[in-house]
Amino acid sequence: MPDDFTDFVSIQLVKDRKNPLYVQLYQAIVLLIKNRQLAPGYLLPPVRKFAAFLKINASTVVNAYKELENAGYIFSRAGSGSYIADLPTIVDKEEPVELIDSTPEDPEIRSLANDQSLINMASISLNPDIVSIEKFKQVMIEVLDRDQGYAFSYQESQGFLPLRESIARYLNNGGVKASIESVQIISGAQQGIDIVARALLNHGDYVFVEAPTYPGAIAAFRSRGAKIIDIPLEEDGINIEELEKKLRSFRPKLIYVMPNIQNPTGISYSIEKRNRLMGLARYYNVFLLEDDYISELSYLDSPRAPLKALDRDDRVIYLKSFSKIFMPGLRLAFLTMPKSLASKLLNVKHLSDISTSGLTQRVFDLYLRRSIWQKHIAAIRQVYQAQFEFTCQCAKKHLPAGISYIKPSGGLSLWLELPNQVSAAKVTAQAKLDGVLLTEGSTFFPRQSADRYIRVSFATISLQEIDAGFQIFAQAMKKCTS
Amino acid sequence: MPDDFTDFVSIQLVKDRKNPLYVQLYQAIVLLIKNRQLAPGYLLPPVRKFAAFLKINASTVVNAYKELENAGYIFSRAGSGSYIADLPTIVDKEEPVELIDSTPEDPEIRSLANDQSLINMASISLNPDIVSIEKFKQVMIEVLDRDQGYAFSYQESQGFLPLRESIARYLNNGGVKASIESVQIISGAQQGIDIVARALLNHGDYVFVEAPTYPGAIAAFRSRGAKIIDIPLEEDGINIEELEKKLRSFRPKLIYVMPNIQNPTGISYSIEKRNRLMGLARYYNVFLLEDDYISELSYLDSPRAPLKALDRDDRVIYLKSFSKIFMPGLRLAFLTMPKSLASKLLNVKHLSDISTSGLTQRVFDLYLRRSIWQKHIAAIRQVYQAQFEFTCQCAKKHLPAGISYIKPSGGLSLWLELPNQVSAAKVTAQAKLDGVLLTEGSTFFPRQSADRYIRVSFATISLQEIDAGFQIFAQAMKKCTS
């Protein structure tokens, strides 16, 4: 029995949200088998000892062994242990399937996988530990018992009727008038932006966006061949003079805005600017796409209603993701359709993926009806408000003079402006060398931006890491200016 | 206590896969409340008696009452029953949310909801009863216990790595060489076609399709402004002479084909035509999109491998839905990406909806690894093969001379050709009046087709209904020819 574990020293497991530990272990062992480092008949270490050696839970080893057995790589003998099997069929074929590493496209996650010691101030995904698995299980089982096979049947493209009803009620309670007919269920906010772009924009059409803005929206508009005009943001919302000037020249089809807790700046529009924006949209007869990115995570005493609440002539398409601050991997969002666009939007949705998962819709319907979602939001708001306050304190304490930011009204990040002569790209690169992942601001601008913005997130890290992160960030700044 | 149920005679519940009975009951009662037919304080009937009156399960009434209580429409007093509450807040607002009926876009389902007595020979969705809910529950719980919050985290756009590995292995076992890197997970086959169209086709590009073909593909290609050229199908596959002639003239970017159990004809390509098609695609340097629509439901003794198995120079994009004959509402499929298209396809997928539900991917990964999917397929193949044989017998027995069809190699329907002078539109309309839903063939042609094709499905009906359906169909034919 390999009590010294020398055959396994090459195994390196890292916490990675995209690739569970048991899968990594599975892959590592398969690799050892394929490289003939573990021969058929080799006795694998007992679960507990192996787990202790790898510093992981025993259940992770159990799961990896189970998968290895399912795939035919190992076999078990009762009371004696798990052995490497003869190579399974697949390996004997001419071109065996190669096991490759997960190569996630997000640079921060790739780095994270390479080096656990980095402090991740780039990710704005929620901490996975924050979701109650037990509650989800319970609701899922209830839905399956209730609807049986119908839970898996085709769902109508517009969405599961009871969920649309729940959402309409949720909106009405929040001051937004919406009918069940106007609600279109979609597979996440990105799909919503894409569908609106496809239904509304043709090659050469103009679309206005805030600068900075969400890069996924820029990509969706570009994919339609639309021309993107960016309007600068100010502390209290979009620059209205600039907007009006550009409206006179370009006559866009669509204005894409995030009036509450804007991404990436975190600012919220003043009441005055909301009204001016609505008035201009009406005067120039242009549709507004309001992306309600994360308004539930407002840290203001009195959060503001969506722009949609001010919509008197059905020109605001209100887009809201439920999954983002809940279960981003589930892909669930909705948009409200102006009557004049409803059939077009529904057609594009049908074209895109027929419908959103009916099972997910049925589960989330109960989350809304029973206020499980609402309670979840209240709970995480409390957690993140504490993180947020602490982040602001650390920023103040550690960051050198010259770096400024507008205190955001909510969300999971700060948007920092560096002094004029300092390059954000350089600081970001230096900070990474020193152990902190930051997001360079230039990706949030549709065209070349001044190289002096950085987004700092506190979504997935501890208070200690926030403090340490800002210290390293400050040092990196110093190195880049001296 | 309303033991005579006169207040509820207006309630009509119909089995409808898009709107569960308990929701219908909920909606019916809400309507009665809103129309003031049930006043606040009114005592609702006891569950069992109400269920008996409505001829539904008691649990359906329980669920409806539960939802009514959650929504604030009723309240319960222990030991005394459920009472209508004062109207909930939402109703008091200026513009109450209106409860509308579900209006599914599929004509057959709309009709079904209106009249249960219709025999549905139009739907090709599987019978919902065929899926094992218990197995799904068990696997879902296992995944949640194993991955915890990570099951809900963002999934990389290409798909959950272990699932891509399972799929690569599944393909290799089936004779198709595929690497894990080449597998892209998508949210159903329609999304796959749409993504390929967006990655490959620009305005004015030519794309070739079979005639008849899947209408969702035509819509996706049209949405790109592509020009669609249709090539007639013959008993053994696409008309090769016609294909070659058109290839010389038009130089398309893409040929969209279903070489196994084509939709809607059910034919499968001969080996010779497969080779000719591959050769022509190579010579004219054009990509092939192979839509493996339902090849698992082959009733041939030796089902044919996908066209992709013949692909020597990486020009076949192989597209396969797992959800279609499994759980269509779950939206899960994959495609294999030629190396030269991989980054483009991945970008369009990311643009479309970031990623497919990670939870669904994790569950389905175990279905493949443990051969649960494979066993499911074997089981339903047996069920449907019997339906299929019986359908062919009934067609022979009841249909008048002059109607012909090619015996399909698998699937869930027959594709009938009427005699020249008979209008398929008229026969379909007459059959509907007489109680049978058929699908008129013209929707499957990209341009005006001869009005003489009808698709007859046996997916959701009993043997008795198949027999009765063909009798009515035959009578309708007679009425339309006399």
Interface residues (C-beta under 8 A of the other chain):
Chain A: R17 K18 N19 P20 Y22 V23 Y26 S59 N63 E67 N70 A71 T89 I90 K93 E94 E95 V97 E98 L99 I100 S102 P104 E105 S125 N127 P128 D129 I130 V131 I133 F136 K137 M140 I141 L144 D145 R146 D147 Q148 G149 Y150 A151 F152 S153 Y154 Q155 E156 S157 L161 P162 E165 A168 R169 N172 N173 K177 A178 S179 I180 E181 S187 G188 Q190 Q191 D194 R198 H203 G216 A219 A220 S223 F326 M327 P328 G329 L330 R331 L346 V348 H350 L351 S352 D353 I354 S355 T356 S357 G358 L359 T360 R369 R370
Chain B: R17 K18 N19 P20 Y22 V23 Y26 S59 N63 E67 N70 A71 T89 I90 K93 E94 E95 V97 E98 L99 I100 S102 P104 E105 S125 N127 P128 D129 I130 V131 I133 F136 K137 M140 I141 L144 D145 R146 D147 Q148 G149 Y150 A151 F152 S153 Y154 Q155 E156 S157 L161 P162 E165 A168 R169 N172 N173 K177 A178 S179 I180 E181 S187 G188 Q190 Q191 D194 R198 H203 G216 A219 A220 S223 F326 M327 P328 G329 L330 R331 L346 V348 H350 L351 S352 D353 I354 S355 T356 S357 G358 L359 T360 R369 R370
